[in-house]
Amino acid sequence: MNKKNIWITVLALCLNIGIASVYERDDNEYQDREMTTIKQGPSCIQFGGDYTYVHFAPQGLPSFKGSLGGAQASYEYKPMNSFFGGLMSSWKQGNTHGTDGHRKLLYIDVQERFGYTVATCEEDFMFTFFTGLGYRHLGHKFTPTTGSVLYFRYNELYVPVGVLADYVATSWFTIGLEFTWMPQVFPTVSIIPLRGARWILSETLTNFYAALPLDFTLTKCKLFHLVLKPFYERWKDGHSTAKTVGLSKPIALGLPGNAYNFWGVDVNFAYHF
């Protein structure tokens, strides 16, 4: 065999090896793409911890501020272009301070949601529109600089109306936007040591919640996620009212409303199935 035939044989072998390696690489990449495009299930369970900074002020009185810690959990059923349902719960607790003394706050919120999810053809944008029913408990233990300790227990029903928007930026990261309007329908308050007295409050309509969920996929199968959710919430307790016989308009009993501003971040682990 002359040198020319030897070089032709070597070149052919190298070409065959190169073609085989290309096919092998393409096959591996195809398998990787298949792994990263596995559809996650429509159900999701989330649970985690929370840090919240709160500033609130009784109307016409000095304000209070402080930090709250807590936890939250939720379940959502969100298939694309179909019915949406969810149940959410959160708990926060902490101390706030002001010039009039300090208040220990207890925050409990439970919310049921139902609606519809719309997705684009490429399934990279999703919009969920929902309503439902919510219940919130806000407990205050007020220790004034002078005087006796007072306990306020606010129990308020409200109707959440909102939208969830999700954009799938990459195979491992999704950014969202959440906005919920929360008008009250039946707010009340009880005061201790005034045991047995439950006062009906004026309804407030300017309550809302806004958040920016950042969803990081932790595994190729897309079952496990880490969700960071910075949020802002505005809430207001109405002032107390009473209906006097013979008068058409309610008369204020003297308990002022409270305006709350909550800033914080939720850190959740999520499981899709």
Secondary structure, 3 states (H helix, E strand, C coil): CCHHHHHHHHHHHHHHHHHHHHHHHHHHHHHHHHHHCCCCCCEEEEEEEEEEEEEEEECCCCCEEEEEEEEEEEEEECCCCEEEEEEEEEEEEEEEEECCEEEEEEEEEEEEEEEEEEECCCCCEEEEEEEEEEEEEEEEEEEECCCCCEEEEEEEEECCEEEEEEEECCCCEEEEEEEEECCEEEEEEEEECCCCCEEEECCCCCCEEEECCEEEECCCCCCEEEEEEEEEEEEEECCEEECCCCCCCCEECCCCCEEEEEEEEEEEEEEEC
